[in-house]
Amino acid sequence: MNAIIKDNKAYCPFCNEYDYRVTDCKQIELGTQMQVICRKCNREFEYIVKLRIENAVRFV
Ligand SMILES: [Zn+2]
């Protein structure tokens, strides 16, 4: 289940709360996928953080 994103914050898609803890994260093509658990309803959901590109990418 994906989080509801409002104002760059990830809200629980089950109870709509902005209160969670991160259990896992992994790098994916789009950025970083965060796996979190809601502190209110204890259900897992995930969202993607789009990381800024900090190193210049060189196209050959
Ligand atoms: Zn919840």
N, CA, C, O and the ligand as a Tripos MOL2 file, in Angstrom:
@<TRIPOS>MOLECULE
protein
  241   239    61     0     0
PROTEIN
NO_CHARGES

@<TRIPOS>ATOM
      1 N           0.8570   -1.1970    0.0000 N.3       1 MET1
      2 CA          0.0000    0.0000    0.0000 C.3       1 MET1
      3 C           0.8860    1.2380    0.0000 C.2       1 MET1
      4 O           1.8560    1.3150    0.7540 O.2       1 MET1
      5 N           0.5560    2.1840   -0.8310 N.am      2 ASN2
      6 CA          1.3520    3.3970   -0.8970 C.3       2 ASN2
      7 C           0.7820    4.4850   -0.0020 C.2       2 ASN2
      8 O          -0.4300    4.5990    0.1830 O.2       2 ASN2
      9 N           1.6780    5.2690    0.5370 N.am      3 ALA3
     10 CA          1.2650    6.3640    1.4000 C.3       3 ALA3
     11 C           0.5210    7.4370    0.6100 C.2       3 ALA3
     12 O           0.6320    7.5240   -0.6130 O.2       3 ALA3
     13 N          -0.2250    8.2350    1.3250 N.am      4 ILE4
     14 CA         -0.8320    9.4160    0.7400 C.3       4 ILE4
     15 C           0.1560   10.5640    0.9570 C.2       4 ILE4
     16 O           0.5380   10.8650    2.0880 O.2       4 ILE4
     17 N           0.5560   11.1920   -0.1340 N.am      5 ILE5
     18 CA          1.5370   12.2680   -0.0130 C.3       5 ILE5
     19 C           0.8300   13.6150   -0.0540 C.2       5 ILE5
     20 O           0.1460   13.9560   -1.0190 O.2       5 ILE5
     21 N           1.0170   14.3670    1.0220 N.am      6 LYS6
     22 CA          0.4760   15.7250    1.0810 C.3       6 LYS6
     23 C           1.5590   16.6480    1.6090 C.2       6 LYS6
     24 O           2.1580   16.3740    2.6490 O.2       6 LYS6
     25 N           1.8120   17.7280    0.9080 N.am      7 ASP7
     26 CA          2.8440   18.6890    1.3310 C.3       7 ASP7
     27 C           4.1790   18.0120    1.6160 C.2       7 ASP7
     28 O           4.8530   18.3420    2.5920 O.2       7 ASP7
     29 N           4.5570   17.0640    0.7610 N.am      8 ASN8
     30 CA          5.8130   16.3320    0.9120 C.3       8 ASN8
     31 C           5.8930   15.4820    2.1730 C.2       8 ASN8
     32 O           6.9850   15.0960    2.5900 O.2       8 ASN8
     33 N           4.7670   15.1910    2.7740 N.am      9 LYS9
     34 CA          4.7520   14.3010    3.9240 C.3       9 LYS9
     35 C           3.9540   13.0590    3.5600 C.2       9 LYS9
     36 O           2.9910   13.1150    2.7960 O.2       9 LYS9
     37 N           4.3770   11.9460    4.1230 N.am     10 ALA10
     38 CA          3.6920   10.6840    3.8360 C.3      10 ALA10
     39 C           2.6850   10.3950    4.9450 C.2      10 ALA10
     40 O           3.0470   10.2850    6.1160 O.2      10 ALA10
     41 N           1.4360   10.2760    4.5650 N.am     11 TYR11
     42 CA          0.3820    9.9710    5.5230 C.3      11 TYR11
     43 C          -0.0480    8.5160    5.3640 C.2      11 TYR11
     44 O          -0.0040    7.9580    4.2680 O.2      11 TYR11
     45 N          -0.4540    7.9270    6.4500 N.am     12 CYS12
     46 CA         -0.9340    6.5520    6.4290 C.3      12 CYS12
     47 C          -2.1730    6.4460    5.5280 C.2      12 CYS12
     48 O          -3.1260    7.2070    5.6910 O.2      12 CYS12
     49 N          -2.1570    5.5020    4.5790 N.am     13 PRO13
     50 CA         -3.3070    5.3550    3.6850 C.3      13 PRO13
     51 C          -4.5010    4.6690    4.3610 C.2      13 PRO13
     52 O          -5.5990    4.6450    3.8060 O.2      13 PRO13
     53 N          -4.2880    4.1220    5.5400 N.am     14 PHE14
     54 CA         -5.3650    3.4060    6.2300 C.3      14 PHE14
     55 C          -6.1160    4.3210    7.1970 C.2      14 PHE14
     56 O          -7.3460    4.3060    7.2530 O.2      14 PHE14
     57 N          -5.3610    5.1160    7.9560 N.am     15 CYS15
     58 CA         -6.0250    5.9570    8.9500 C.3      15 CYS15
     59 C          -5.7230    7.4390    8.7710 C.2      15 CYS15
     60 O          -6.2010    8.2750    9.5380 O.2      15 CYS15
     61 N          -4.9130    7.7660    7.7370 N.am     16 ASN16
     62 CA         -4.6750    9.1720    7.4280 C.3      16 ASN16
     63 C          -3.8480    9.9430    8.4400 C.2      16 ASN16
     64 O          -3.8920   11.1720    8.4810 O.2      16 ASN16
     65 N          -3.0990    9.2230    9.2540 N.am     17 GLU17
     66 CA         -2.2610    9.8990   10.2500 C.3      17 GLU17
     67 C          -0.8480   10.1110    9.7200 C.2      17 GLU17
     68 O          -0.3520    9.3460    8.8930 O.2      17 GLU17
     69 N          -0.2240   11.1550   10.2120 N.am     18 TYR18
     70 CA          1.1740   11.4050    9.8830 C.3      18 TYR18
     71 C           1.9960   11.0560   11.1160 C.2      18 TYR18
     72 O           2.4470   11.9280   11.8590 O.2      18 TYR18
     73 N           2.1740    9.7620   11.3090 N.am     19 ASP19
     74 CA          2.8680    9.2750   12.4990 C.3      19 ASP19
     75 C           3.3160    7.8380   12.2290 C.2      19 ASP19
     76 O           2.5210    6.9010   12.2990 O.2      19 ASP19
     77 N           4.5780    7.6890   11.9250 N.am     20 TYR20
     78 CA          5.0440    6.3510   11.5650 C.3      20 TYR20
     79 C           6.5060    6.1890   11.9310 C.2      20 TYR20
     80 O           7.2000    7.1630   12.2230 O.2      20 TYR20
     81 N           6.9640    4.9460   11.9100 N.am     21 ARG21
     82 CA          8.3960    4.7200   12.0390 C.3      21 ARG21
     83 C           8.8830    3.9220   10.8450 C.2      21 ARG21
     84 O           8.1610    3.1010   10.2790 O.2      21 ARG21
     85 N          10.1320    4.1860   10.4780 N.am     22 VAL22
     86 CA         10.7130    3.5430    9.3090 C.3      22 VAL22
     87 C          11.2470    2.1680    9.7070 C.2      22 VAL22
     88 O          11.9880    2.0470   10.6820 O.2      22 VAL22
     89 N          10.8780    1.1520    8.9670 N.am     23 THR23
     90 CA         11.3850   -0.1880    9.2560 C.3      23 THR23
     91 C          12.4430   -0.6240    8.2590 C.2      23 THR23
     92 O          13.2950   -1.4580    8.5680 O.2      23 THR23
     93 N          12.3860   -0.0580    7.0630 N.am     24 ASP24
     94 CA         13.3250   -0.4740    6.0450 C.3      24 ASP24
     95 C          13.3580    0.5650    4.9370 C.2      24 ASP24
     96 O          12.4060    1.3210    4.7490 O.2      24 ASP24
     97 N          14.4600    0.5920    4.2080 N.am     25 CYS25
     98 CA         14.4960    1.4360    3.0230 C.3      25 CYS25
     99 C          15.4410    0.8220    2.0160 C.2      25 CYS25
    100 O          16.4170    0.1630    2.3750 O.2      25 CYS25
    101 N          15.1380    1.0490    0.7510 N.am     26 LYS26
    102 CA         16.0250    0.5300   -0.2840 C.3      26 LYS26
    103 C          16.0940    1.4990   -1.4420 C.2      26 LYS26
    104 O          15.1490    2.2310   -1.7360 O.2      26 LYS26
    105 N          17.2380    1.4780   -2.0840 N.am     27 GLN27
    106 CA         17.4520    2.3430   -3.2330 C.3      27 GLN27
    107 C          16.7620    1.7440   -4.4470 C.2      27 GLN27
    108 O          16.9390    0.5660   -4.7590 O.2      27 GLN27
    109 N          15.9930    2.5480   -5.1110 N.am     28 ILE28
    110 CA         15.3970    2.1160   -6.3700 C.3      28 ILE28
    111 C          15.6960    3.1750   -7.4150 C.2      28 ILE28
    112 O          16.3010    4.2060   -7.1210 O.2      28 ILE28
    113 N          15.2700    2.9120   -8.6160 N.am     29 GLU29
    114 CA         15.5940    3.8070   -9.7200 C.3      29 GLU29
    115 C          15.0540    5.2170   -9.5010 C.2      29 GLU29
    116 O          15.6930    6.1980   -9.8810 O.2      29 GLU29
    117 N          13.8790    5.3130   -8.8880 N.am     30 LEU30
    118 CA         13.2360    6.6180   -8.7130 C.3      30 LEU30
    119 C          13.7540    7.3860   -7.5080 C.2      30 LEU30
    120 O          13.5040    8.5850   -7.3860 O.2      30 LEU30
    121 N          14.4620    6.7230   -6.6290 N.am     31 GLY31
    122 CA         14.9280    7.3770   -5.4110 C.3      31 GLY31
    123 C          15.1090    6.3490   -4.3210 C.2      31 GLY31
    124 O          15.7830    5.3380   -4.5170 O.2      31 GLY31
    125 N          14.5100    6.6030   -3.1710 N.am     32 THR32
    126 CA         14.6020    5.6690   -2.0620 C.3      32 THR32
    127 C          13.1970    5.2530   -1.6560 C.2      32 THR32
    128 O          12.3370    6.0980   -1.4100 O.2      32 THR32
    129 N          12.9720    3.9610   -1.5890 N.am     33 GLN33
    130 CA         11.6650    3.4800   -1.1640 C.3      33 GLN33
    131 C          11.7050    3.2060    0.3380 C.2      33 GLN33
    132 O          12.4960    2.3910    0.8140 O.2      33 GLN33
    133 N          10.8510    3.8920    1.0630 N.am     34 MET34
    134 CA         10.7920    3.7570    2.5110 C.3      34 MET34
    135 C           9.6590    2.8170    2.8930 C.2      34 MET34
    136 O           8.5230    2.9670    2.4420 O.2      34 MET34
    137 N           9.9920    1.8490    3.7290 N.am     35 GLN35
    138 CA          8.9770    0.9410    4.2570 C.3      35 GLN35
    139 C           8.7270    1.3730    5.6960 C.2      35 GLN35
    140 O           9.6570    1.4070    6.5020 O.2      35 GLN35
    141 N           7.5130    1.6960    6.0190 N.am     36 VAL36
    142 CA          7.2340    2.2420    7.3480 C.3      36 VAL36
    143 C           6.0160    1.5670    7.9780 C.2      36 VAL36
    144 O           5.2220    0.9100    7.3040 O.2      36 VAL36
    145 N           5.8990    1.7530    9.2890 N.am     37 ILE37
    146 CA          4.7400    1.2340   10.0070 C.3      37 ILE37
    147 C           4.0580    2.3980   10.7130 C.2      37 ILE37
    148 O           4.7030    3.1890   11.4010 O.2      37 ILE37
    149 N           2.7810    2.4870   10.5360 N.am     38 CYS38
    150 CA          1.9960    3.5310   11.1930 C.3      38 CYS38
    151 C           1.9470    3.2670   12.6920 C.2      38 CYS38
    152 O           1.7110    2.1390   13.1230 O.2      38 CYS38
    153 N           2.1720    4.3100   13.4830 N.am     39 ARG39
    154 CA          2.1270    4.1490   14.9360 C.3      39 ARG39
    155 C           0.7010    4.0840   15.4620 C.2      39 ARG39
    156 O           0.4670    3.6050   16.5710 O.2      39 ARG39
    157 N          -0.2420    4.5600   14.6790 N.am     40 LYS40
    158 CA         -1.6330    4.5850   15.1330 C.3      40 LYS40
    159 C          -2.3070    3.2400   14.9100 C.2      40 LYS40
    160 O          -2.9160    2.6820   15.8230 O.2      40 LYS40
    161 N          -2.1950    2.7200   13.6830 N.am     41 CYS41
    162 CA         -2.9300    1.4930   13.3590 C.3      41 CYS41
    163 C          -2.0170    0.2940   13.1480 C.2      41 CYS41
    164 O          -2.4900   -0.8160   12.9070 O.2      41 CYS41
    165 N          -0.6850    0.5200   13.2390 N.am     42 ASN42
    166 CA          0.2750   -0.5790   13.1370 C.3      42 ASN42
    167 C           0.2640   -1.3090   11.7980 C.2      42 ASN42
    168 O           0.6300   -2.4820   11.7200 O.2      42 ASN42
    169 N          -0.1480   -0.6240   10.7670 N.am     43 ARG43
    170 CA         -0.1220   -1.2550    9.4600 C.3      43 ARG43
    171 C           1.0290   -0.7020    8.6430 C.2      43 ARG43
    172 O           1.4430    0.4460    8.8060 O.2      43 ARG43
    173 N           1.5370   -1.5540    7.7560 N.am     44 GLU44
    174 CA          2.6790   -1.1600    6.9430 C.3      44 GLU44
    175 C           2.2390   -0.4380    5.6810 C.2      44 GLU44
    176 O           1.2310   -0.7760    5.0600 O.2      44 GLU44
    177 N           3.0150    0.5500    5.3270 N.am     45 PHE45
    178 CA          2.8360    1.1500    4.0100 C.3      45 PHE45
    179 C           4.1830    1.6520    3.5290 C.2      45 PHE45
    180 O           5.1710    1.5730    4.2580 O.2      45 PHE45
    181 N           4.2320    2.1600    2.3300 N.am     46 GLU46
    182 CA          5.5170    2.5780    1.7770 C.3      46 GLU46
    183 C           5.3680    3.8530    0.9660 C.2      46 GLU46
    184 O           4.2890    4.1980    0.4840 O.2      46 GLU46
    185 N           6.4900    4.5330    0.8370 N.am     47 TYR47
    186 CA          6.4910    5.7080   -0.0200 C.3      47 TYR47
    187 C           7.8820    5.8980   -0.5810 C.2      47 TYR47
    188 O           8.8520    5.3170   -0.0930 O.2      47 TYR47
    189 N           7.9670    6.7070   -1.5990 N.am     48 ILE48
    190 CA          9.2330    6.9030   -2.2990 C.3      48 ILE48
    191 C           9.7310    8.3320   -2.0960 C.2      48 ILE48
    192 O           9.0050    9.2990   -2.3270 O.2      48 ILE48
    193 N          10.9660    8.4390   -1.6640 N.am     49 VAL49
    194 CA         11.6100    9.7440   -1.5370 C.3      49 VAL49
    195 C          12.4380    9.9670   -2.7880 C.2      49 VAL49
    196 O          13.3220    9.1760   -3.1160 O.2      49 VAL49
    197 N          12.1440   11.0410   -3.4720 N.am     50 LYS50
    198 CA         12.9310   11.3530   -4.6580 C.3      50 LYS50
    199 C          14.1560   12.1410   -4.2370 C.2      50 LYS50
    200 O          14.0730   13.3130   -3.8680 O.2      50 LYS50
    201 N          15.2800   11.4750   -4.3010 N.am     51 LEU51
    202 CA         16.5130   12.1140   -3.8720 C.3      51 LEU51
    203 C          17.0190   13.0740   -4.9230 C.2      51 LEU51
    204 O          16.9130   12.8380   -6.1270 O.2      51 LEU51
    205 N          17.5750   14.1680   -4.4250 N.am     52 ARG52
    206 CA         18.1950   15.1040   -5.3330 C.3      52 ARG52
    207 C          19.4840   14.4970   -5.8530 C.2      52 ARG52
    208 O          20.2090   13.8230   -5.1210 O.2      52 ARG52
    209 N          19.7570   14.7400   -7.1130 N.am     53 ILE53
    210 CA         21.0070   14.2230   -7.6740 C.3      53 ILE53
    211 C          22.1380   15.1330   -7.2320 C.2      53 ILE53
    212 O          22.2040   16.3010   -7.6160 O.2      53 ILE53
    213 N          23.0210   14.5830   -6.4250 N.am     54 GLU54
    214 CA         24.0900   15.4150   -5.8710 C.3      54 GLU54
    215 C          25.3690   15.3310   -6.6740 C.2      54 GLU54
    216 O          26.1790   16.2580   -6.6740 O.2      54 GLU54
    217 N          25.5420   14.2310   -7.3480 N.am     55 ASN55
    218 CA         26.7060   14.1030   -8.1940 C.3      55 ASN55
    219 C          26.2960   14.3310   -9.6450 C.2      55 ASN55
    220 O          25.2810   13.8160  -10.1130 O.2      55 ASN55
    221 N          27.0810   15.0850  -10.3130 N.am     56 ALA56
    222 CA         26.7770   15.3500  -11.7200 C.3      56 ALA56
    223 C          26.8710   14.0500  -12.5020 C.2      56 ALA56
    224 O          27.8150   13.2740  -12.3500 O.2      56 ALA56
    225 N          25.8900   13.8380  -13.3260 N.am     57 VAL57
    226 CA         25.8980   12.6350  -14.1500 C.3      57 VAL57
    227 C          26.4330   13.0230  -15.5340 C.2      57 VAL57
    228 O          25.9820   13.9780  -16.1670 O.2      57 VAL57
    229 N          27.3730   12.2650  -15.9470 N.am     58 ARG58
    230 CA         28.0040   12.5840  -17.2240 C.3      58 ARG58
    231 C          27.4640   11.6730  -18.3140 C.2      58 ARG58
    232 O          27.5680   10.4500  -18.2190 O.2      58 ARG58
    233 N          26.8980   12.2590  -19.3290 N.am     59 PHE59
    234 CA         26.4000   11.4680  -20.4480 C.3      59 PHE59
    235 C          27.4420   11.4340  -21.5380 C.2      59 PHE59
    236 O          27.9270   12.4710  -21.9900 O.2      59 PHE59
    237 N          27.7730   10.2490  -21.9460 N.am     60 VAL60
    238 CA         28.8380   10.1150  -22.9470 C.3      60 VAL60
    239 C          28.2170    9.9220  -24.3170 C.2      60 VAL60
    240 O          28.9360    9.7880  -25.3070 O.2      60 VAL60
    241 ZN         -2.4360    4.2320   10.1710 Zn       61 ZN61
@<TRIPOS>BOND
     1     1     2 1
     2     2     3 1
     3     3     4 2
     4     3     5 am
     5     5     6 1
     6     6     7 1
     7     7     8 2
     8     7     9 am
     9     9    10 1
    10    10    11 1
    11    11    12 2
    12    11    13 am
    13    13    14 1
    14    14    15 1
    15    15    16 2
    16    15    17 am
    17    17    18 1
    18    18    19 1
    19    19    20 2
    20    19    21 am
    21    21    22 1
    22    22    23 1
    23    23    24 2
    24    23    25 am
    25    25    26 1
    26    26    27 1
    27    27    28 2
    28    27    29 am
    29    29    30 1
    30    30    31 1
    31    31    32 2
    32    31    33 am
    33    33    34 1
    34    34    35 1
    35    35    36 2
    36    35    37 am
    37    37    38 1
    38    38    39 1
    39    39    40 2
    40    39    41 am
    41    41    42 1
    42    42    43 1
    43    43    44 2
    44    43    45 am
    45    45    46 1
    46    46    47 1
    47    47    48 2
    48    47    49 am
    49    49    50 1
    50    50    51 1
    51    51    52 2
    52    51    53 am
    53    53    54 1
    54    54    55 1
    55    55    56 2
    56    55    57 am
    57    57    58 1
    58    58    59 1
    59    59    60 2
    60    59    61 am
    61    61    62 1
    62    62    63 1
    63    63    64 2
    64    63    65 am
    65    65    66 1
    66    66    67 1
    67    67    68 2
    68    67    69 am
    69    69    70 1
    70    70    71 1
    71    71    72 2
    72    71    73 am
    73    73    74 1
    74    74    75 1
    75    75    76 2
    76    75    77 am
    77    77    78 1
    78    78    79 1
    79    79    80 2
    80    79    81 am
    81    81    82 1
    82    82    83 1
    83    83    84 2
    84    83    85 am
    85    85    86 1
    86    86    87 1
    87    87    88 2
    88    87    89 am
    89    89    90 1
    90    90    91 1
    91    91    92 2
    92    91    93 am
    93    93    94 1
    94    94    95 1
    95    95    96 2
    96    95    97 am
    97    97    98 1
    98    98    99 1
    99    99   100 2
   100    99   101 am
   101   101   102 1
   102   102   103 1
   103   103   104 2
   104   103   105 am
   105   105   106 1
   106   106   107 1
   107   107   108 2
   108   107   109 am
   109   109   110 1
   110   110   111 1
   111   111   112 2
   112   111   113 am
   113   113   114 1
   114   114   115 1
   115   115   116 2
   116   115   117 am
   117   117   118 1
   118   118   119 1
   119   119   120 2
   120   119   121 am
   121   121   122 1
   122   122   123 1
   123   123   124 2
   124   123   125 am
   125   125   126 1
   126   126   127 1
   127   127   128 2
   128   127   129 am
   129   129   130 1
   130   130   131 1
   131   131   132 2
   132   131   133 am
   133   133   134 1
   134   134   135 1
   135   135   136 2
   136   135   137 am
   137   137   138 1
   138   138   139 1
   139   139   140 2
   140   139   141 am
   141   141   142 1
   142   142   143 1
   143   143   144 2
   144   143   145 am
   145   145   146 1
   146   146   147 1
   147   147   148 2
   148   147   149 am
   149   149   150 1
   150   150   151 1
   151   151   152 2
   152   151   153 am
   153   153   154 1
   154   154   155 1
   155   155   156 2
   156   155   157 am
   157   157   158 1
   158   158   159 1
   159   159   160 2
   160   159   161 am
   161   161   162 1
   162   162   163 1
   163   163   164 2
   164   163   165 am
   165   165   166 1
   166   166   167 1
   167   167   168 2
   168   167   169 am
   169   169   170 1
   170   170   171 1
   171   171   172 2
   172   171   173 am
   173   173   174 1
   174   174   175 1
   175   175   176 2
   176   175   177 am
   177   177   178 1
   178   178   179 1
   179   179   180 2
   180   179   181 am
   181   181   182 1
   182   182   183 1
   183   183   184 2
   184   183   185 am
   185   185   186 1
   186   186   187 1
   187   187   188 2
   188   187   189 am
   189   189   190 1
   190   190   191 1
   191   191   192 2
   192   191   193 am
   193   193   194 1
   194   194   195 1
   195   195   196 2
   196   195   197 am
   197   197   198 1
   198   198   199 1
   199   199   200 2
   200   199   201 am
   201   201   202 1
   202   202   203 1
   203   203   204 2
   204   203   205 am
   205   205   206 1
   206   206   207 1
   207   207   208 2
   208   207   209 am
   209   209   210 1
   210   210   211 1
   211   211   212 2
   212   211   213 am
   213   213   214 1
   214   214   215 1
   215   215   216 2
   216   215   217 am
   217   217   218 1
   218   218   219 1
   219   219   220 2
   220   219   221 am
   221   221   222 1
   222   222   223 1
   223   223   224 2
   224   223   225 am
   225   225   226 1
   226   226   227 1
   227   227   228 2
   228   227   229 am
   229   229   230 1
   230   230   231 1
   231   231   232 2
   232   231   233 am
   233   233   234 1
   234   234   235 1
   235   235   236 2
   236   235   237 am
   237   237   238 1
   238   238   239 1
   239   239   240 2
@<TRIPOS>SUBSTRUCTURE
     1 MET1         2 RESIDUE 1 A MET
     2 ASN2         6 RESIDUE 1 A ASN
     3 ALA3        10 RESIDUE 1 A ALA
     4 ILE4        14 RESIDUE 1 A ILE
     5 ILE5        18 RESIDUE 1 A ILE
     6 LYS6        22 RESIDUE 1 A LYS
     7 ASP7        26 RESIDUE 1 A ASP
     8 ASN8        30 RESIDUE 1 A ASN
     9 LYS9        34 RESIDUE 1 A LYS
    10 ALA10       38 RESIDUE 1 A ALA
    11 TYR11       42 RESIDUE 1 A TYR
    12 CYS12       46 RESIDUE 1 A CYS
    13 PRO13       50 RESIDUE 1 A PRO
    14 PHE14       54 RESIDUE 1 A PHE
    15 CYS15       58 RESIDUE 1 A CYS
    16 ASN16       62 RESIDUE 1 A ASN
    17 GLU17       66 RESIDUE 1 A GLU
    18 TYR18       70 RESIDUE 1 A TYR
    19 ASP19       74 RESIDUE 1 A ASP
    20 TYR20       78 RESIDUE 1 A TYR
    21 ARG21       82 RESIDUE 1 A ARG
    22 VAL22       86 RESIDUE 1 A VAL
    23 THR23       90 RESIDUE 1 A THR
    24 ASP24       94 RESIDUE 1 A ASP
    25 CYS25       98 RESIDUE 1 A CYS
    26 LYS26      102 RESIDUE 1 A LYS
    27 GLN27      106 RESIDUE 1 A GLN
    28 ILE28      110 RESIDUE 1 A ILE
    29 GLU29      114 RESIDUE 1 A GLU
    30 LEU30      118 RESIDUE 1 A LEU
    31 GLY31      122 RESIDUE 1 A GLY
    32 THR32      126 RESIDUE 1 A THR
    33 GLN33      130 RESIDUE 1 A GLN
    34 MET34      134 RESIDUE 1 A MET
    35 GLN35      138 RESIDUE 1 A GLN
    36 VAL36      142 RESIDUE 1 A VAL
    37 ILE37      146 RESIDUE 1 A ILE
    38 CYS38      150 RESIDUE 1 A CYS
    39 ARG39      154 RESIDUE 1 A ARG
    40 LYS40      158 RESIDUE 1 A LYS
    41 CYS41      162 RESIDUE 1 A CYS
    42 ASN42      166 RESIDUE 1 A ASN
    43 ARG43      170 RESIDUE 1 A ARG
    44 GLU44      174 RESIDUE 1 A GLU
    45 PHE45      178 RESIDUE 1 A PHE
    46 GLU46      182 RESIDUE 1 A GLU
    47 TYR47      186 RESIDUE 1 A TYR
    48 ILE48      190 RESIDUE 1 A ILE
    49 VAL49      194 RESIDUE 1 A VAL
    50 LYS50      198 RESIDUE 1 A LYS
    51 LEU51      202 RESIDUE 1 A LEU
    52 ARG52      206 RESIDUE 1 A ARG
    53 ILE53      210 RESIDUE 1 A ILE
    54 GLU54      214 RESIDUE 1 A GLU
    55 ASN55      218 RESIDUE 1 A ASN
    56 ALA56      222 RESIDUE 1 A ALA
    57 VAL57      226 RESIDUE 1 A VAL
    58 ARG58      230 RESIDUE 1 A ARG
    59 PHE59      234 RESIDUE 1 A PHE
    60 VAL60      238 RESIDUE 1 A VAL
    61 ZN61       241 GROUP 0 **** ****
